[in-house]
Every structure is written in structure tokens, then in C-alpha cells.
Amino acid sequence: MDEDAIPEPQEPILAAPGAESDEAAAPGVAFEVPAPADESIATDGPVESEEPAPAPDPGPAPLAPGPAPEAIAALGEGLHRKLDALATLIDRENRAEATREKVVDRLHAELQEYKQGLILGILRPVFVDLIQLHDDIGKMVAAQGEVDGDSARLLGLMRGYQQGVEDILYRQGVEPFAVEGDAFDPRRQRALATVPTDDPDRARRVAARLRKGFQAGDKVIRPEMVTVFAHKPAAREPS
């Protein structure tokens, strides 16, 4: 029989009545098997870590009581004042720029007018002579009347010269004109002769247009040559 084997329990031996057992019954012995050193012992509760848990984020610190709202309000008011001043400055600069543009435009127009006046003052005698040549050729053509043959070809050549003179003037800014309507305009027309009429409604009306007028821009170089009706009552017959 093996010494280490644990004997199975036998039925208890009844003691004689009144007899006391010399020694108390030995309590049962429980054997516990120790856990291996490399294994952890499972427990019912949660395992606490040796490292402490991180503290919760408290969030931004509350503003300390003080004059912060008043300072913000004062800053906003200052910004509004500066923005108003900046808007006023921009508006003033815009008005000044518009005024400068008007001044520049007016000076440019005056310079152009002065330039045209200067050129016209220098070239006016040349223009007048060319206009006179244009008129003389027109007079000669008109004096020939209806012709044929070589005379007709000569007249056609002279009309070409007259048109050439007119083209020269046009390239220099001088254009021919004729006043619209039949009312006499003394500012742009010159009356070379008058035609009597007994109709008062025809007085100071253009009777015939003799030669074209010429102008450079709005300045008249030579007015249009015309004849004008003049009112003359009819003579009464003697009774």
C-alpha cells in the first residue's frame, strides 16, 4: 500500500455511552493547489491597472470677472468710427477724381479748339484762294451753257478740276454746305442781290443759290452765296 495515498473514510466508530473521546475528531483538511508563477489568478472584480486613469478635460477656463465686455464694446465703437472716417475719405476722393476728370476733359477740348483755331488762322488765306478758284471754274462752266463735241469734253475736264479742288479742301477739314430751308440766314449766307416781290410772305426768302458755302467744323470760311426776295409793294395805278 502506498504511503501517500489518502485512505477512504470509514464509518465512524461509535463510542460507548458516557465515554469521552480522548481526542476531538480532527477536522477535514482542504488541499489547495498553488497557481503557477507565470499565470494570473482570475478574480471576480475588475483588475485595477497600476497606472492612474487620465483626468477629464475641464474645458476652457471661465473668463475671470472684469471689464472685458466694456473693453470689447469700446473697441467696436472705435472700429465703427474709423470705418465711417474711411468711407468719408473715399467719397471725398471720388468726388475729387470726378472733378479732375471734368477739368482734364475741358482743357482737352479747349486745347483742340485752340489747335484748330491756330491751324485755321494759318491756313485760312490758302483755303480762301482755293475756294475762289473753285468758284471761278464754276462760273466758266456755267457761262458755256449747253455745248457738244470738244467743248463738252473741255467742260467735263473743267468740272473735274473743280471737284479736285473741292476734294483738296475736304482733306484739310473744309467741307461745302448749303443752308437747309429757304429762310435767309445772315450768319451762314450772303445775299449778292435782291429780287423784288409784292408778296410779303416771300420777303427774306432765298430766291436762288449761286455758290456753295464752305466751313471748317462749325466755323464758316466762306458763306453761301444767294439772292434774296425783297418785298416791294406794287405801284398803284393812277385813278
C-alpha positions as CSV (number, residue, x, y, z in Angstrom):
1,M,0.0,0.0,0.0
2,D,1.3,3.5,-0.9
3,E,2.0,5.7,2.0
4,D,1.0,8.9,0.1
5,A,-2.5,7.5,-0.7
6,I,-5.2,9.0,1.3
7,P,-7.3,6.4,3.0
8,E,-11.0,6.5,2.2
9,P,-13.1,7.4,5.2
10,Q,-14.5,4.6,7.2
11,E,-17.8,4.5,9.0
12,P,-17.5,6.3,12.3
13,I,-16.8,4.2,15.4
14,L,-19.5,4.7,17.9
15,A,-18.1,5.4,21.3
16,A,-19.5,3.9,24.3
17,P,-22.1,5.9,26.0
18,G,-20.7,8.3,28.6
19,A,-17.2,7.7,27.4
20,E,-15.4,10.7,26.1
21,S,-13.1,10.6,23.2
22,D,-9.5,11.2,24.2
23,E,-9.1,13.5,21.4
24,A,-11.5,15.5,19.4
25,A,-12.3,14.5,15.9
26,A,-9.8,16.1,13.6
27,P,-11.5,18.5,11.2
28,G,-11.3,17.8,7.5
29,V,-8.2,19.3,5.7
30,A,-8.7,21.1,2.3
31,F,-5.9,20.9,-0.1
32,E,-5.3,23.9,-2.4
33,V,-3.1,23.7,-5.5
34,P,-1.0,26.8,-5.9
35,A,-1.2,28.5,-9.2
36,P,1.8,28.5,-11.5
37,A,4.0,31.6,-11.2
38,D,3.5,32.7,-14.9
39,E,-0.3,32.6,-14.7
40,S,-2.5,35.3,-13.2
41,I,-5.2,34.5,-10.8
42,A,-8.7,35.3,-12.1
43,T,-10.8,37.4,-9.8
44,D,-14.5,38.3,-9.9
45,G,-13.9,42.1,-9.8
46,P,-12.2,44.4,-12.4
47,V,-8.4,44.3,-12.5
48,E,-7.0,47.7,-11.4
49,S,-4.2,49.0,-13.5
50,E,-1.1,50.2,-11.8
51,E,-1.2,53.4,-14.0
52,P,-3.6,56.1,-12.8
53,A,-6.5,57.0,-15.2
54,P,-6.2,60.4,-17.0
55,A,-8.1,63.2,-15.5
56,P,-11.1,64.5,-17.6
57,D,-10.6,67.6,-19.7
58,P,-12.0,70.5,-17.7
59,G,-12.6,72.6,-21.0
60,P,-11.8,76.3,-21.4
61,A,-11.2,78.2,-18.3
62,P,-14.1,80.5,-17.5
63,L,-13.5,84.2,-18.0
64,A,-12.4,85.9,-14.9
65,P,-14.7,88.6,-13.8
66,G,-13.5,92.0,-15.0
67,P,-14.1,94.9,-17.5
68,A,-13.8,92.6,-20.7
69,P,-17.3,93.4,-22.1
70,E,-16.8,97.2,-21.7
71,A,-13.4,96.9,-23.5
72,I,-15.0,94.9,-26.4
73,A,-17.8,97.5,-26.7
74,A,-15.3,100.3,-26.7
75,L,-13.2,98.5,-29.4
76,G,-16.2,98.0,-31.6
77,E,-17.2,101.7,-31.3
78,G,-13.7,102.7,-32.2
79,L,-13.8,100.5,-35.3
80,H,-17.1,102.0,-36.4
81,R,-15.7,105.5,-36.1
82,K,-12.6,104.5,-38.2
83,L,-14.8,102.9,-40.8
84,D,-17.0,105.9,-41.1
85,A,-14.0,108.2,-41.4
86,L,-12.6,105.9,-44.1
87,A,-15.9,105.9,-46.1
88,T,-15.9,109.7,-45.9
89,L,-12.4,109.9,-47.2
90,I,-13.1,107.5,-50.1
91,D,-16.2,109.6,-51.0
92,R,-14.2,112.8,-51.0
93,E,-11.5,111.2,-53.2
94,N,-14.1,110.0,-55.6
95,R,-15.6,113.5,-55.9
96,A,-12.2,115.0,-56.3
97,E,-11.3,112.5,-59.1
98,A,-14.6,113.3,-60.9
99,T,-13.7,117.0,-60.7
100,R,-10.2,116.3,-62.1
101,E,-11.6,114.3,-65.0
102,K,-14.0,117.2,-65.8
103,V,-11.1,119.7,-65.7
104,V,-9.0,117.4,-67.9
105,D,-11.8,117.0,-70.5
106,R,-12.5,120.7,-70.6
107,L,-8.8,121.5,-71.0
108,H,-8.5,118.9,-73.8
109,A,-11.5,120.4,-75.6
110,E,-10.0,123.9,-75.2
111,L,-6.7,122.7,-76.5
112,Q,-8.3,121.1,-79.5
113,E,-10.3,124.2,-80.2
114,Y,-7.2,126.3,-79.9
115,K,-5.3,124.0,-82.1
116,Q,-8.0,124.1,-84.8
117,G,-8.2,127.8,-84.5
118,L,-4.5,128.2,-84.8
119,I,-4.4,125.9,-87.9
120,L,-7.4,127.7,-89.4
121,G,-5.8,131.1,-88.8
122,I,-2.6,130.0,-90.6
123,L,-4.3,128.2,-93.5
124,R,-7.4,130.4,-93.9
125,P,-5.8,132.5,-96.7
126,V,-4.9,129.3,-98.6
127,F,-8.5,128.0,-98.1
128,V,-10.0,131.2,-99.3
129,D,-7.8,131.2,-102.5
130,L,-8.8,127.6,-103.2
131,I,-12.4,128.4,-102.7
132,Q,-12.1,131.3,-105.1
133,L,-10.5,129.0,-107.7
134,H,-13.4,126.6,-107.2
135,D,-15.9,129.5,-107.8
136,D,-14.1,130.8,-110.9
137,I,-14.1,127.3,-112.5
138,G,-17.8,127.0,-111.7
139,K,-18.5,130.4,-113.3
140,M,-16.7,129.5,-116.5
141,V,-18.6,126.2,-116.8
142,A,-21.9,127.9,-116.1
143,A,-21.2,130.6,-118.8
144,Q,-20.7,128.0,-121.6
145,G,-24.3,126.7,-121.4
146,E,-25.1,123.6,-123.4
147,V,-22.3,122.6,-125.8
148,D,-21.2,119.4,-127.6
149,G,-18.1,118.0,-129.2
150,D,-14.7,119.2,-128.0
151,S,-16.3,122.0,-125.9
152,A,-18.3,119.4,-124.0
153,R,-15.2,117.4,-123.3
154,L,-13.4,120.6,-122.2
155,L,-16.3,121.5,-119.8
156,G,-16.2,118.0,-118.4
157,L,-12.5,118.4,-117.7
158,M,-13.0,121.7,-116.0
159,R,-15.7,120.2,-113.8
160,G,-13.2,117.5,-112.8
161,Y,-10.7,120.3,-111.8
162,Q,-13.4,121.9,-109.8
163,Q,-14.2,118.7,-108.0
164,G,-10.5,118.1,-107.4
165,V,-10.2,121.5,-105.6
166,E,-13.2,120.6,-103.5
167,D,-11.5,117.2,-102.6
168,I,-8.4,119.1,-101.5
169,L,-10.4,121.3,-99.2
170,Y,-12.2,118.3,-97.8
171,R,-9.0,116.5,-96.9
172,Q,-8.0,119.6,-94.9
173,G,-11.3,119.6,-93.0
174,V,-13.1,122.2,-95.1
175,E,-16.5,121.0,-96.3
176,P,-19.1,122.6,-98.6
177,F,-22.5,123.3,-97.2
178,A,-25.9,124.7,-98.1
179,V,-28.3,126.0,-95.6
180,E,-31.5,123.9,-95.3
181,G,-34.8,125.6,-96.0
182,D,-35.4,128.8,-97.9
183,A,-35.3,131.3,-95.0
184,F,-32.3,133.6,-95.3
185,D,-29.7,133.1,-92.6
186,P,-27.3,136.1,-92.5
187,R,-24.8,134.2,-90.3
188,R,-24.2,131.5,-92.9
189,Q,-25.4,133.1,-96.1
190,R,-24.5,136.2,-98.1
191,A,-27.0,138.0,-100.3
192,L,-25.4,139.1,-103.6
193,A,-28.6,140.5,-105.0
194,T,-32.2,141.0,-104.2
195,V,-35.3,140.1,-106.2
196,P,-38.3,142.3,-105.7
197,T,-41.6,140.7,-104.8
198,D,-45.0,142.1,-104.0
199,D,-45.8,139.1,-101.7
200,P,-44.8,139.9,-98.2
201,D,-44.6,136.3,-97.2
202,R,-41.7,135.7,-99.6
203,A,-39.7,138.6,-98.2
204,R,-36.2,137.5,-96.9
205,R,-36.6,134.1,-98.6
206,V,-33.8,132.6,-100.8
207,A,-34.6,133.3,-104.4
208,A,-31.6,131.4,-106.0
209,R,-28.4,129.7,-104.7
210,L,-25.4,130.9,-106.6
211,R,-22.3,129.3,-104.9
212,K,-21.8,126.8,-102.1
213,G,-20.6,127.8,-98.7
214,F,-17.6,126.3,-97.0
215,Q,-16.9,125.6,-93.3
216,A,-14.3,124.0,-91.1
217,G,-16.0,122.3,-88.3
218,D,-18.6,124.9,-87.0
219,K,-16.6,127.9,-88.3
220,V,-17.7,129.4,-91.6
221,I,-14.8,130.0,-94.1
222,R,-17.0,131.4,-96.8
223,P,-20.8,131.9,-96.5
224,E,-23.2,130.5,-99.1
225,M,-23.8,133.0,-101.9
226,V,-27.5,133.5,-102.7
227,T,-30.1,136.0,-103.9
228,V,-32.9,137.0,-101.6
229,F,-36.5,138.2,-102.2
230,A,-37.2,141.7,-101.1
231,H,-40.8,143.0,-100.6
232,K,-41.8,145.9,-102.7
233,P,-45.4,146.8,-102.9
234,A,-46.9,147.1,-106.4
235,A,-47.3,150.6,-107.7
236,R,-50.8,151.9,-107.6
237,E,-52.3,152.8,-110.9
238,P,-53.4,156.4,-111.2
239,S,-57.2,156.8,-111.0
